[in-house]
Amino acid sequence: MYNNSKIAKSVRYALLLGASSAVMSGATFAQEQEAATESAATPERIQVTGSRIQRTDMEGALPVTVIDRDAIDMSGENSITDVIRNTTFNTSGSFRPQSGNASGATASVNMRGLGADRTLVLVDGRRLPTSPLTGSSQDLNVVPIGMVERIEILSDGASAMYGSDAIGGVINIITRREFNGVELRYGESTVSLPSEGGDREEGSVVFGSSSDTTRLIGGVSWNNRDIIYNNAQSWVDLEPWSGYGNNWTELTAAGRPGSNATSQAFANACGGERMPFYFIRDNPNTGLDGCSYQHTAVSAEEAAIGNQAIFLKADHDINQDWNIFFNSSLSRSKYFGRYAPTLNDPGDILAADSINNPTNPLSPIFQETQNDGSPIGDNRDVAFFHRTAAIGNRDTESDLYTRDFHLGVDGRIGNVDVDGGIRRTVSKNYDFGRGYLLRSALRDAANITVDQVEALGPNQAYYRLDDPFGMRYEGNEEAMAAHQAIVNSMNVTTSRVSEFRIDEVYASAAFDLFDLNAGTVQAVVGAEYREETYVDRYDSLSEAGVVGGSSGSSAGGDRDVTAAYFETLIPVTLDLELTVAGRFDDYSDYGSDFSPKVGFRWQPLQELVVRGSWGEGFRAPSLDILTMMPSSGNPGIRDYVLCQSQGISQSDCPTQQVRQTTIANPELSSESSSQWSIGVAYQPTDWLNMTLDYYNIEINDTIRLFGAQTMIDRELDGTPIPDGLGIVREGGIIQEVTGGYANDGTQQTDGIDFNIVGTFDFGEMGRLRSNLQWSHVFELTEAGQSRNIIRDQGRPQDRVTFNNVYSWGDFDFGWNVNLIGSTYAVVSGSGDNVTREGSVGSWVTHDLQVSYNTAWDGRLTVGARNAFEKEPQLVPFGVRDYNMNLYDAYGRIMYFRYTQRF
């Protein structure tokens, strides 16, 4: 079928592994090149991610990047999550474990900037379990780094092979196999920028044994990362503006609470010994004195996260034709996050006769004049905004357990290669929160009347907004205990138990159809059946929406998915082959989808491969958004619409929190995609090879969440909001928000991936391998918008890695350069009338590493990631000081690692 000369074989080998964005050691590369040369005379069929047909040529019609074990070690990372996050394909960054988020324990990858739920992650060719915390995306934290052999990244759509979610690309994590002996590994890392926190630890023990017929490998692996508090970062403002400190405002004409953005402080009710962490600061919206709270002094920016896992793999050759295998793993991910004390409900009102009402002349916090000097006016109802610091910080702990059991068989019946198996994955999370607020208890406590207070005995107590800790009762143990009982009545412990279970059975058959002049037509047919069960149970108070500071509500459902697929490889000429594939997926809850794909591979020269593909894909609506109960929350937003009306620039627009109810949409349909790619792979010499691939993806009927900030942005540029969702304003002030998911418009992106690899042999002076990987995005549009959002904040146009390994004797020296392109801080307008202001500069970091291979089969590695301590540019992104999905704020990460083999 092909000329398997030494050069041709070497080209095909290098074009695949040379496309890797990671570094391989010179020694390893040389050994594999030698092995490839030796096997050139008897080529072996192999299978790569994105195709189920085994080929003699490693470079097929689809672009696949390989990150091998040496490259993983050279990265200096201690988790698979961070290895994948740092690839150039993760163009816009991705969600990292963070504090104060219902899905804070989850880590994901976001290929092409299209969203984590449009990137499919596989383990040994099967789906990674779905995170029960999100119900839609997959959590990379459950994969321990110690069990990983390599990572294959298909930077092309693959719904025709794998079904739903494979729109942005596919990441296939290949676990270790055929390992003999014992390997011990331990490492530690320290960070420089936070004054404390953020340190890491990793370790693993792997063992393996094999005979002529049986192979066994297993081990344990763990990694941990300390929490990082906001107050440990030098740039964090420890006295930030927050309307939720101790403030009040007038009601609107309709009797509704005004915005916390226009509130003013209670007189003499902020700061001092009785009010720790409460402080006076000018309200940036009104210029009047406001009572803020030092939430950054107590909250965490990044959560503490840890992972422990045990795994076992075995396979046995029954005879020359049949093999049976078994894979099993159990992992536990731990999470701890801390958020500042809870806010009260934005709709809370102080009655005119409340002892806490500043317009009540009988109140101890009565104000004769307002903060601007104007008369206080008549006694009346007002709205209040209060931070319930007395009940403590909001602490959340999660324990996620993931079990994966996989039993399969592969063999040969006549001239047909068959395989099949059964698999069960169960991910179950236990989530507990402390320090949350029972809204009604605070509302009742704050609205105690003067008459009720006068009726209390000397040892009784009541709640005052200017003394939430009850310090006025010091010396009176009975009254202090009574006050604490009031505080305790507001304090709620929340719980959430979530589970996502997948049971699947699959089978496939591969066979040769017939011979053509150019070679044999090959085909694969297969079928899969999958049952998905999702349960997400919140405690009854949170579900009822009466808990402050907690968001989310119960959801749950099940469905089954039946799929059938085919793939055919047609050698048209000796130099040209076509691949035709298709997959039909039927979902029991919403309907079915068919995904076709056609690809070609043309090799006009031994040194040159031209490849391309066209296909359609889909993403099914996930069970969580189809079945969720209405949930309430207080998301942080920047109300650009209100700021614009007040003449405040977007860069100065302050953050605030609003009340949002998120509802389900059972009428969602799947989103569909159409994508095509074309590229070349070229090796002009035996020491240099390169690839260049163009991709174009269009997604229709996109499924997206419309939260408060998204709808504010749409209000600003005049883009429609789906029916049933929206923002209610009065006098320009947000009163309530109804959010949810909807099918909405078209999303499109296109760009190129370029890779060049050079391998230089200096004889006794060593070897150097250099690898440049560049991803460049031409255009990215979001649903409902026609303009290109590339170079908007968080949307860099370029990501580049330049990796180098110099091997000399027992030493390997690594130098990696990572670049994230520049963006603009503020982008406003629509269509052709777009204004871009403020530069967020390119972010360039350098990683250095030295490894020494000992005479006793040990390997000592020391290194520094971000060796020159590059800091992220401090440009507000959402409610944070910088975009933590795209950049990190760890500074220089010094690490060491020791590996010993026996």
N, C-alpha and C positions, 0 to 999 in steps of 0.2 A: 504493500500500500504506500509506503514511503521509503525513501532512501535513508536507511539507518547507518549512514557513515558516521565516523567519529565526529566530524564537524557538525553534521545535522543533529545528531543526538545531543551534542553539547549545547547547540543553539537552543533546542527545545527545552533542555533542562534549565539553562540559564534564563530563558525568557519567562519561565514560571517563577523560579526562586529569585531571579534578579528583579522581579517586580515588587518584591517585598519592601515595605517601608521601614523595616527594622534591620538591625545589623546582625550579621553572623560573624563568628570569629574566623580568622583566616585559616586556622588549622582545620576547623570543621568544614569550611568550604572546600578546601583542597581535598580532604578525604572524600567528600560527596562527589566532587568532580571526578575523582579517580574511579569511584564506584560506578558513576554514570558511564564512563568510558569503557570499563570492563564489561558492562552489560549491554553495550551497544549492539553486539552481534546477536543477542537473544533478547529483544525488547520485551518488557513485561507490561501488560495492560494495567493501568491505574485509573482510579476514579477521583475526581476533584470536586470541590463544592460547586454547585450549580448545574451538575449533570449527573445522571444515574448510569450513563454508559461508560464503561471502562475503555480507555484508549491507550494506544502505544505512544501517543504524543502528549507531553505534559502541558503544552500550550494549546488550549482549545479556542473556541469561539468567544469565550467570556473572560473578562479581566478578573483574575484572582491574585490576591496578595497574600503571601505567607509570612507569618512571624514565628520563627522557630524558637526552640527552648533557649538557645544561646542569646537570641535577640531579646527575649523576655528578661533574662538575667541582666543583659547589658542596659536595659531601660532604667534600672535602679528602682523600679516600682515593687511594692510588696503586695499588690492585688491586681487581678486580671482586669478589674474595672478601670484602674488608672492606666494600664497598658493600652487598652482599647480607646479610652477617652483621648489619649494623646496622639492618635493617628490623624492624618490629614483629612480623612473621610468624615470625621466628626466635626464638620465645618463650623457649626455654630455653638459648639460645646454641648454639654448634656447635664442632666440633673445629678447632683452629688448629694450624699447624705448630709442633711442640714437640720438645724434645730427649728422648732416652731412650725412644723409642717406635718399634716396628717400622713403623708407618704415620705416623711423625712428619712426613714431607714433605707429607702430604695436608691439604688444606683443604676443608671441606664446609659445607653448610647444612642446618639441621634445622627444617623448618617444622612448627609446631604442637607441637614437642617430641616428635615421634613417631619421630625417628631419621633420620639422613642417608640411609639406604637406602630411606626411604619418601617422599623428595622427589625428583622427577624433574627433571633439568636438561637443557634443550635448547639447541642453537645453531642458529638459523635454522630451528626446527621439527624438527630431527633430534637424536637423543640425543647428549649429550656423552659422549666416551669414558669407559669404566669405568677406574678407577684400578687398575693391576696390583698396587699395594701392599696394597690391601684386597680386591680381587676382587669387590666388591659395590657400594660407593658411588662417586660421581663426584668428580673432583678439579678444583675451580675454579681452581687455580693455572695450569692449562694455557691459560686464556683471557686473552690480553693485553688490558689496558684500552684500548690505543690503537686496537683494531679494533672496539670496541663502539659501536653507535649508540644503543641503548636496551635496557632490560630490562623484559620483561612478566612479571608475577607473577600467576598464576592461583591464588587462595586457595581452591581447591575440588578435589576428587578428579577425575581425568580418565583413568581406565583405559579407559573406553569410547572414548577418542580415541587414547591413546598406549600402552596396555598396562600392563605391570608397573611397579611402584614409584611410580605417580602417586597415592598415597593421601593424603599430607599436602598436596600441591599441586604445581604445575608452575612452573618458572622458565625462561623462554624468552629467551635472550640473542640479540638481533638485531644482526648486524654491519653495518658501514657499507656504503652503496651510493650510487651517483649523486653521487660527490664529484669536483669539478673543481679542479685546482690542486695545490698542495703545502702541507702543514701540518707545521711543526716544533714539537716540544714537549719541554720539559725542566723537571724539578722536583726539589727536595730537601726532606727533612724531618729534623728533629732532635727527640729526646724529652728530657724533663726528669728523670724519676724515676730510671731507672738511672743510676748515676754514669758509666757508659760502655756503648756498644752500643745497638742498636735503631734506629739512624739508617737512613733510606731514600733511595732515588734512583729516579727514573723518567724515561723519555723515549720518544719515538716520532717516526717520520717516516712520513707518509701522503701518497700521491700518487694522483691520479685524473684521468681524462679521459673525455669522452663525446662522442658524435656523435648524429645522429638515430636510428641503429640499433644502436650499440655503446657499451657502458659498461665501463670498466676502473678498478679500484681496487686498490691494494696498499700494502704498507708493512712497517715493522719496529717492534717495540715491546719495551721491557724495563723491569723494575723489580727492585730489590734491597732486602733488609732485613738489617741486621747481626744477628749473634748477641747474645743477652743472657744473661750468666752470673748465676747465683744470687747470687754475692758482690757484684754491682753494685746489688742492691736493699737498701735500708737496713734493712728489717724482717726479712731472712732471718737465722735463727739459724745462725751459722757453727760452732757446736759443738752440733749436734743429737744426740739420742740415736739410736743405731743398734746393734742387737745384733750386727751384722756389723762389728766392729772387730777385736778380738782377745780372744775370750771362749771359755769352756767351760762345759759343764753335764753333769749326770748323765744316764745312760741310763735309760729307763723300765724297768718290771718285765719288759716283753717284749723288752728289749735294743735298743730303738729310741732314736734321739737325742731328747732333750727339746727344748723350744722355745727359740729364741734370745731370746724375751721373758723367760725365767727364768734366763738365763746370767749369769756373773760373770767378771771380768777375770782373765787370767793374771797372776800376781804379778810385778811388776817387768818387765812386757813391754808397757808402754803408755806412750807419750810419750818425751820426751827426744830427743837427737840421732839415735839409731838408729831412732826411730819417728816421723818427721814426719807430721803430720796425724792420728796416733792420740792420743787423750786420755782421761783418766779422767773418767767422769761417772756419777752414781748411776743405776742401773737403775730406771726409774719403776715397774716391776712388783714388784721385790723390795726396793728401797731399798739394795741392796748396790752396791759399786763395780763398774761395768762399763767396758769399754774400747770407746769409740765411735770413729768416724772422721769427719773433717770433709768429708763428701761434698758439702755445699753450697758448700764453698770452691773446689771444682774443677769442678763440673758446671754445665751450661747449663740455663736454664729454657726459653728459646725458641730455636729453631734459626735459623741463617742460611738464608735462602731467596732465590732469585732466579729470574727468568723472562725468557727471550728468545724472541721469536717473529717469524716472517716469514709474511705472508699475501698471497694474490692472489685476486681475484674478477673474473670477466668474464662478461658476457652479451651476446648478439647477437640482434637481431630478424631472423629469416630472411625473414619477410614480415609482413603485418599479423596473421596468425593464429598464427605459430609463433615461439618464442623458445628458444634454447639457452643454458645457463649452466654455468659451471665455477667451483668454489670449492676452494681448496687452502691448507693452512697447515702449518707445521712449528714446533713449540715445544720448548723445552728448559727444564726446571725443575731447579735445583741446590739441594742441601740439605746442610748440615753440622750435626751435633749432637754434643754431648759429654756423656757420662755418667761418673759416678765409677767408680773401679776395680771390678773384678768381685768378686762374693761367691763363696765356695766353696759346695759342695753342702750343703743343710740336712741331708743324711743322712751326712755325713762323720764318721768315728769315729777317734779316736786310740787305737791299741793300747796295752795296758798297758806294753809294753817300748819304746814310742817315746820318743826323747830329747826330744820336745816335749810329753809327757804330764805334766801338773802333779802327778799322784799318784805318779810314778816318782821314787824318792829319788835316782836317778842322773842325773836331768834337771837342766840348768842353770836351768830355770824351775820346779823343784819347790817346792811350797808346803807348809810344815809345818802350817799351818792354813788353813781356808777364809776367805773375806772376812768372814764373820760371826763369826769367832773360834773356830769349832768345829774339832775335829781333822780333818785331811785324810782320814784313813782309810786302808784298804788300797790298794795299787797295783791299778788296775783300768782297764778301758776307759772312755773318756768321749767325749762329742761336742764338736766345736769349730766355731767360727764365725769366719771370718777374711776380711779384706779384702786382696786381693792387689795392694796398691799398687805393688809392685815392677815389675809388668809394665806399669804406666801406666794412664792413663785410657782409657775406651772411646770411641773416635771413630768416627763413622759418616758416610760420604759417599754421596749418592745423585745419580744423573743420570737424569732421566726425559725421554725423547724421545717426542713425540706427533706423528704424521702423520695428516692428514685430507685425503682426496681425494673430491670430490663432483662428479659430472657428471649434469646433468639437462636435461629438455626440458619445456616446457609449450606448449599450443596449443589449437586448437579444431577438432573434427571435426563438421561440421554444427552442431547446437545443443548439443553436448556439449563442455565444457571438460575437457581431460585434462592430466595431468602424470605424470611418472615419472622415475626416475633410479637410478643406482648409486652406492654409497659404500663406501669402505674407511677405517677408522680403526685405527691401530696405536699402542698406548702400550707402550713398553718401558723398563724401569727397571734400572739397574745400581747395585747397592748393595754397598759394601765397608766392613767394620768392622775396626778395629785395637784391640789391647789386651784381647782376650777370653781366657778361661781354659780350658785343657784340664783338666777336673776330675780325671781319673785321675793326671795328672802331679803336681798339688799333693798329692793323697791319698798318692801314693807318697813324695813328697819329705818330707811332714810326718811320715810313719811310719817314718823311718829309725831303726834301733835304736842303742842305746849301743854294742853290739859292732861294728856297721857303721861307726860314727863312729871308733871306736878303730883300725879297720883302715885308715883313710884316711891317706895320706901328708901331709907338712907343706904341700904345695902343692895339696892337694885341698880340696874345700869341701862343705858340706851346707847344707840350708835349715832355718833356725830361725825359729819363729813370733815370737820376741822380737827378731829382727834380719833382717827380710825383705829389706832392701837389702844385706845382707852387709857392713855398715860395719866389722865386726870384722876384716875382711881388709885394711883399708887399709894400704898399705905393702908388701903382698905381691901383686904384679901377677898372678902365676900363679894364686893362690888366688882373687883377685878375678875373673879371667877364667873360672875354673871355676864360681864362684858365678853369674856372669852367664849361663853356659851352662845352668845349672839353671833360672834364671828364664826364659830364652828357650824352654826345652822346655815351659814352661807356656803360653806366649803363642801365641794362635791368631789368624790373620787370617781373618775370615769373608767370605763372598760370597753374594749373592743376585741372581739374574737373573729378572725377572718380565716377562711380556708378556700383554697382553689385546688381541685382534684381533677386530674386527667387520666382516664383509662383509654388505652388505645391498642389496636391490633392491626398489623399490616402484613402485606406480602407482595412480592414482585417476582417477575421472571424476565431474564435477559437472554436473548438468543440471536443467532444470525438468520436473516431472512433469505437472502440469495446473493449471488456474486454478480458484480458488474466488472467491466474491463478495468476499472480503477480500484476495485477492492470489494469488500463485503459490506452489504447493507445490514446494519445492526439495529436492534430494537429492544426496548424495555417497556413492559406494561406492569401496572401495579394497582393496588387498591389499599385504602386505609379506612378505618372506622375509629372515631374518637368520641368519647363522652366527656363533657366538661360540666363540672359542678362547682358553683361559686356560692359561698355563704359569707356575709359580712354583717355581724351582729354588734350593734352599739348598745350600751346600757339604756334603760328605758327613759331616763331623764334627758340624755343627749338626743335620743331619737325624738323626743317630744319638743326639742328646740328650746328648752328652758335653761340650758347650761351655757353660761357665758364663757368665752374663750375656747370653746370646743366646736368643731365643725364636722359635718358628715352625718350620715344617717344610714340605717340598715339597708341592705340590698341582698339579693340572692336569687338564684335560678339555675336551671340546668338546660343543656341542649346536647344533641348529638350531631356529629358531622360525618358524612359519608363522602369519600372521594375516590376517584379513579383517574389514572394518568397514563400517558404514553410518551415515549421519546424515540426518535428514529435518527440514525446517523447515515447519511447517504454520501458516499464518495463519488462525486460527479466526474472528476478527472483525478489524475495522480496528484494534482496540486490544489484541488478545490473540493471541499466537503460541505454539505448542508446538514443542519440539524433542525428537525421539526418536532415540537413538543406541545402538549396540551394537557390541561387538568380540569376536571369538573368537580366542584365542591357543592354539596347540598347541606344546608343548615336547617335544622328542624324548626327554628324559631323565626327566621325572616325570609328564607328563600335560597336561591342557588346562584352560582357564578361559574363561568367558563373562562379559563385563562390560556390563550394560545401563545406560542413563542416560536420564532424562526431565527436561526443564526447561520452564519457562514464563516468558514476559515479558508483563506487562500494563501498559499505559499509559493509565490512566483519565483523566489530565490531561496537557496538554502539558508541565507542569513536574514530573510524577511518574511514575516507573517502579517497578513492583513485580515482583520476580523470585524464582525459586526453582528448586531442582533436587533430584532424588533419583537415586542411582546406587549401583552396586556396583563394587568394584575388587579387585585382588589384587597380591600381591608374590611373585614366584617365588623359590624357594631358589637362592642364587647358587652358581656353580661352585666357588668356593673352599671353602665349608663342606660341599659334597657330596663333595669329592675330597681333602681335606687328609689328610696322614699325621699320626700322633700327634706332638705337639710339646710340648716341656717349657719351662718358664719359671719365674721367681721373681717373681710379681707382688707389689706392695706392697699391704698390706691393714691394716685395723683390726679386730682380732678382738673384736667387741663381746660375743660369747658368753662368751669367756674373761674379759674385763674385768668383765662383769656378775657372774660367779661369784666374782670377787676383790674385788667392791665398788668397782670403778673406774668412774667415770661415762663416758658416751660421749664427752663433750668432752675428757676427759683420757686416753682410750684411746690408747696409742701406736701408731705404725705399725710394722709388721714385714714381712718377706718370707717367703713360703712356696713350696714346690715344687708346681707345678701341671702336670699333663699334660692337654692339650686334644685331644680326639678328634673325628673326623668323625661325621656322622650321615647316611648315604645314604638313610635312610627318610623324610627330611623331605618334607612336602608344602607346597604354597603356602599362604600366609595369605590370608584374604579379608576384605574390608571392606564396610560398608554406611554410606552417608553421605547426609545431606540438608542443604540450606541454604535460607534464605529471607531476602530483604532488600529494601530500598527505596533508590532514588536520587531525590533531590529538589533542584530548583533554584527557590527562591521568587523570586529576582531574578536579573538578569543579572550580578551581581557576587558571588553567594554560591551554592554548591552543596554538597551533603552526601550521604553514603551510609551505610547501616547494614545489616550483614549478620550473620546468625546461622548458625553451622555446628554440625554434630553428626556425629562420626565414631566408628564402632565397628569394631574389628579382631578377628577370630576366628582361632584357631590361630596366634597370633603366633609368628614365628621370632625367637628371642632367644638371646643367649650367656649361659650360666651359668658365670661365672667365680667365683673364690674369694670375692670380696666380695659378689656377688649371693647366693651360697649361704649365707654367714654371716648376711646380713640376713634370709634366709628362715628360717634356724634360729632367729634371735632372735624372729621374730613367729609361728613355728609353721606357716609356709606350706610345702606339700610341694615337694620337689625331684624333677625327672623321673628315671625309672629309668635306671640306668647311669651317673649322675652323682652326685657327692657328696663329702663331707669325712670323712676317717678321723681320729678323735681318740683319744688315750689319756691318761687323767687330765685331760681337758679341753683338752689341747694338740693342735694340728693336726699330724698326721703326714704326710698326703698329701692332694692334691686332684685329683679328676678332673672336668674341665670340658668343656663343649662346647655345641653348639646343639641346640635342641629346639623343637617346636611346643608352645606353652604358653598356654592360656587366652585371655582376652579383654582387650583394651585399649580404653579409651573416653575421648573428650574432647569438650567442647563449649565454645563461647564466642562472642564477638561481635567484629567489626571495625567501627570507626566512623571516618569521615573527613569533615572539613569544610574547604572551601577558600574563601577570600575574596580577591577581586581588587579593589583600590581604586586608582582613577585620580585623581591630584591635579593634573592638567594640567601646567603648567610646573614644578610642584614634584615631579614624578616619579610613580612607580607602586609600589605595595606588593602583594605576593602572599604570603598566609599560608596554611599548610597544617598541620592537626592530624590526626595518625593515631594511633589508640588500638586496641590489641588487648587484650582482657580474656578470661581463661580462667575459666569457671565450674567445670569439673571435669576432672581427668585421673587416670585409674586405670591402673595397670600390670597386666600379666598375672599372675595368681596372687594379686592383692591386690584387696580390695573397697573399700578406703578411698580417699578423694580425697587425692592427694599434692600438690595445688596448695599452694604456700607452704612445702613442704618445701624444704630447702636446694637451690638450683639450679633451682627451679621457681617463678619469680615469677608472680603472677596478672596483672600488668599490664606492658605495654611501650608507651611513648608517645614519639612524635617530634613536635616543633612547629617547623616550618621557615618562615623568613621571608626574603624577598628584596625589598630596596628599591632600585629603579633610578632614577637621576637623572643625566641627561646621559650621559656616558661612564663613569659609575661604577655598580657594583652592590655593595650591602652585604648580607651574609648573616649571619643569626643563627639557629642551630639549637639546640634543646634536646632532649636525649635522656634518657629516664627508664626505669630498670629497677626494677620494684616490689620491695617488701620480702619477705623470707622468714624462716624460723626456722632457727636454727643446728642444733638437735637436735630430732628428732621420734622418739618411741618409742611402742610399743604398736600395737594393731590394732583394727579395727572402731570401736566407739564409745568405746573406752578408749585414746585417743590423747593423749599429753602433748607439748606444744610448748614449747620453752625457747630463750631467747637470740634476740635479734632481729638479723637481717642487714638493715640499713636500706636504704631506697630509694637507688639510685645515680643521681644527676642530674649531667649534664655539659652544658657550653655550648660551642658551636663558633662562632667568629667568622671572617669573611672579607671582604676588600675586593678588588675587581677593577677594573682600569682598561683601557678599550678605546682603544688608541692610534690616531692618524690614519693610521698605515702598516699597518693590518690586524694589529696585534699585540694581545695581551691579557696583562697582568701581574696575577698573583694572589698575594696574601699572606694568611696566615690562621693561626689557632690552633685546633686541636681540643682539647677539654677545657681551655679557656682558663684556668680557675681551679684546675687541677691536682688534680682530685678523685682520691683514691686508693681502690683497692678495699678493702672492709672485710676485715680479716685474720681469716677464720674458716676453719679447715682444711677442705679439700674433697678427698677421696681422700688422696693423699700430698702434696698441695701446700698452700701457705699460704692460697690463695684459689681460687675457681672461675675458672680462666683461660679456660674455654669461654664464660663469660657476661660477664666483665669483662676489662679489660686493665689492665696496670700500667705504662703508658708515661708517665703524667702528662700534662703539656702538650706537645702536638706542634706545633711551629712549622714552617711550610712556606712555600715560594714555588714558583711555577710560571710559566713564560713560554711562550706559544704565538704562533707567527708563521705567517701564511698568505700565500701568494703566488698 
